[in-house]
Amino acid sequence: MIPVWIRSLVKSLVLPPAGPLLIAFVGMALLPRYPRRGRAVTLTGLVLLLLLAMPGIAALLVRGLDQSPPLDPERAATAQAIVILGGGVRRHAPEYGGPTLGTLTLERVRYGARVARMTGLPVLVSGGAIGSGPVEAFLMRNALVQEFGVPVRWIESRSRDTHENAAFSAAMLKSSGVTRAILVAHSFDIPRVTAEFRLAGVDVIPAPTRIPPRAPDAIGDWLPSAAGMQASYYALYEVLGNALFRLTH
């Protein structure tokens, strides 16, 4: 397994905005000695930065990764449980008196609560601690029970990445006789997490949240924004994750 610090370093250097900016800086460094080549590389980095900041481009990247439809209630009726995957925590939240759920995790918990109320199925939350941080699954359980009124049956609190999410959660589910579950994650995550769970021996029904539009058509979709850059970051992170998954499997 690749150490967490190496993965964090690669993410920081390759993904936007740092990746395109580094390309631009390399181009600027080339300018004194190779003016034409330096201008081309600099322009490439700046254009990439501009494109990846557009929400429409980010939406197309996510659609290229996954085109799963919203959860079908008829398919959901064939499941035995619901799995909600963690997506990060916010370590310093003074207004909550300590750590709380990060934005991605909160979106998944909220949608998972909706699915749980719709189906009546038992819920598993999955997410461990990174370094000295809080255990994500405990924060997810607390939010579901205290804020959404949804009970949690299983708490998988050891995992540090998607592979461990699937392996440890599948072991808990299979020990309870569960072989098919609804899997709640973001649309950009669905291909890899679905493959990981199936390799671990549990069939899953995808329940994606934050599904992008099929064809971005608003003017704002083509204007650079911080939200567009963040969405492109998540999509490209999954592109790298999917490539690594294929190489290792």
C-alpha positions in Angstrom: 0.0 0.0 0.0 1.2 3.5 -0.9 1.9 5.5 2.3 -0.6 8.3 3.0 2.0 11.0 2.9 3.1 10.0 -0.6 -0.5 10.0 -1.9 -1.1 13.4 -0.3 2.1 14.8 -1.9 1.1 13.5 -5.3 -2.4 14.9 -5.0 -1.0 18.3 -4.0 1.4 18.5 -6.9 -0.6 16.9 -9.7 -4.2 18.0 -9.2 -5.6 21.5 -9.8 -4.8 24.2 -9.0 -1.2 23.2 -8.2 -0.7 21.0 -11.3 -1.6 23.6 -14.0 0.2 26.3 -12.0 3.4 24.1 -11.9 3.2 23.7 -15.6 2.9 27.5 -16.0 5.9 28.0 -13.7 8.0 25.6 -15.7 7.1 27.4 -18.8 8.2 30.7 -17.2 11.5 29.2 -16.2 12.1 28.1 -19.8 11.4 31.6 -21.2 15.0 33.1 -20.9 16.6 30.2 -22.7 13.8 28.8 -24.9 11.3 31.6 -25.4 9.0 29.9 -27.9 8.8 26.7 -25.9 8.5 28.5 -22.6 5.5 30.6 -23.9 3.8 27.4 -25.2 4.2 25.6 -21.8 3.1 28.6 -19.8 0.1 29.1 -22.0 -0.8 25.4 -21.6 -0.7 25.6 -17.8 -2.9 28.8 -17.8 -5.4 27.4 -20.2 -5.7 24.2 -18.2 -6.2 26.2 -15.1 -9.0 28.3 -16.7 -10.8 25.2 -18.2 -10.7 23.2 -14.9 -12.2 26.2 -13.1 -15.3 26.0 -15.2 -18.2 24.1 -13.6 -19.3 22.9 -17.0 -15.9 21.2 -17.6 -16.0 19.7 -14.2 -19.5 18.3 -14.8 -18.3 16.8 -18.1 -15.4 15.2 -16.3 -17.7 13.6 -13.7 -20.1 12.4 -16.4 -17.1 10.8 -18.1 -16.4 8.9 -15.0 -19.9 7.8 -14.1 -23.4 8.0 -15.6 -25.3 6.1 -12.9 -28.9 7.3 -12.6 -30.5 8.3 -9.3 -31.4 5.3 -7.0 -34.3 3.4 -8.3 -36.8 2.4 -5.5 -37.6 -0.9 -7.2 -33.9 -1.9 -7.3 -33.5 -0.6 -3.7 -36.1 -3.1 -2.6 -33.7 -5.9 -3.4 -31.0 -4.7 -1.0 -30.5 -5.8 2.6 -28.6 -2.8 4.0 -27.3 0.7 3.3 -23.6 1.6 3.3 -22.6 5.3 3.7 -18.9 6.0 2.9 -17.1 8.8 4.7 -15.6 11.6 2.6 -13.5 13.6 5.1 -13.9 15.5 8.3 -13.5 19.1 9.4 -11.1 18.9 12.3 -11.5 22.4 13.7 -15.2 23.4 14.1 -15.4 25.7 17.1 -19.1 26.2 16.6 -19.6 22.5 17.1 -17.2 22.3 20.0 -14.7 20.1 18.1 -14.5 18.1 14.9 -17.5 17.6 12.6 -18.3 16.2 9.2 -16.7 17.6 6.1 -18.8 18.8 3.3 -18.6 15.6 1.2 -19.4 13.4 4.2 -22.3 15.6 5.3 -23.8 15.4 1.8 -23.5 11.6 1.9 -25.0 11.3 5.4 -27.9 13.5 4.4 -28.7 11.5 1.3 -28.1 8.2 3.2 -30.7 9.3 5.8 -33.2 9.9 3.0 -32.5 6.5 1.5 -32.8 4.9 5.0 -36.2 6.5 5.6 -37.4 5.5 2.1 -36.3 1.8 2.5 -36.3 1.1 6.2 -33.0 -0.7 5.8 -30.3 -0.9 8.4 -27.3 1.5 8.0 -23.6 0.9 8.1 -21.2 3.9 8.2 -17.6 3.6 7.2 -14.7 5.8 7.9 -11.6 5.6 10.2 -9.2 8.2 11.5 -6.3 9.7 9.6 -3.3 10.3 11.8 -4.4 11.8 15.1 -7.7 13.0 13.6 -11.2 12.0 14.8 -12.9 8.7 13.8 -15.1 9.7 11.0 -17.6 6.9 11.4 -18.4 8.0 15.0 -19.1 11.5 13.7 -21.3 10.1 10.9 -23.2 8.0 13.5 -23.8 10.9 15.7 -25.1 13.1 12.9 -27.4 10.4 11.6 -28.9 9.6 15.1 -29.0 13.1 16.6 -29.7 15.3 13.6 -31.5 13.1 11.1 -33.2 10.6 13.5 -31.8 7.6 11.7 -30.4 4.6 13.7 -27.0 3.1 12.7 -26.5 -0.7 13.0 -22.9 -1.1 12.0 -19.9 1.2 12.6 -16.8 0.5 10.5 -14.2 2.7 12.2 -10.8 1.3 11.0 -10.6 2.2 7.3 -8.2 4.8 6.0 -9.0 4.6 2.2 -11.5 3.3 -0.2 -10.0 -0.2 -0.4 -10.2 -0.6 3.4 -13.8 1.0 3.4 -14.9 -1.9 1.2 -12.8 -4.7 2.8 -13.8 -3.9 6.4 -17.4 -3.0 5.6 -17.9 -6.2 3.5 -16.6 -8.3 6.3 -19.1 -6.8 8.8 -22.0 -7.1 6.4 -21.2 -10.7 5.4 -21.0 -11.7 9.1 -24.6 -10.5 9.4 -25.7 -12.4 6.3 -25.8 -9.3 4.0 -24.7 -9.9 0.5 -26.3 -6.9 -1.3 -26.3 -3.3 -0.1 -27.2 0.2 -1.3 -23.9 2.2 -1.6 -24.1 5.9 -0.9 -21.3 8.0 -2.3 -20.7 10.8 -4.7 -21.2 10.3 -8.4 -17.5 10.7 -9.1 -16.7 8.0 -6.6 -19.2 5.4 -7.8 -17.1 3.4 -10.3 -14.2 2.7 -8.0 -16.1 2.1 -4.8 -18.6 -0.2 -6.6 -15.7 -2.3 -8.0 -14.0 -2.4 -4.6 -17.1 -3.7 -2.8 -17.8 -6.3 -5.4 -14.2 -7.6 -5.2 -14.8 -7.8 -1.4 -17.7 -10.0 -2.0 -20.7 -7.7 -1.6 -22.9 -6.7 -4.5 -23.9 -3.1 -4.4 -26.6 -0.9 -5.8 -25.2 2.6 -6.5 -26.9 5.5 -4.8 -25.0 8.5 -6.1 -25.4 12.0 -4.8 -24.3 15.3 -6.4 -25.1 13.9 -9.8 -24.0 16.5 -12.4 -26.3 17.7 -15.2 -26.1 15.8 -18.5 -25.4 18.9 -20.5 -24.4 22.1 -18.7 -26.3 24.9 -20.3 -26.3 27.9 -17.9 -23.9 30.8 -18.5 -22.4 30.3 -15.1 -21.4 26.8 -16.0 -18.7 28.3 -18.3 -17.4 31.0 -16.0 -14.4 30.1 -13.8 -15.1 29.7 -10.1 -13.7 28.1 -7.0 -16.6 25.6 -7.0 -15.7 24.6 -10.5 -12.0 24.1 -9.6 -13.0 22.0 -6.6 -15.3 19.8 -8.6 -12.5 19.3 -11.2 -10.2 18.4 -8.4 -12.5 15.6 -7.2 -13.0 14.3 -10.7 -9.3 14.2 -11.6 -8.5 12.6 -8.2 -10.9 9.8 -9.2 -9.2 9.5 -12.6 -5.9 8.9 -10.9 -7.6 6.5 -8.4 -9.3 4.5 -11.1 -6.0 4.2 -13.0 -4.2 3.0 -9.9 -7.1 0.5 -9.2 -6.7 -1.0 -12.7 -2.9 -1.3 -12.3 -3.2 -3.0 -8.9 -6.1 -5.3 -9.9 
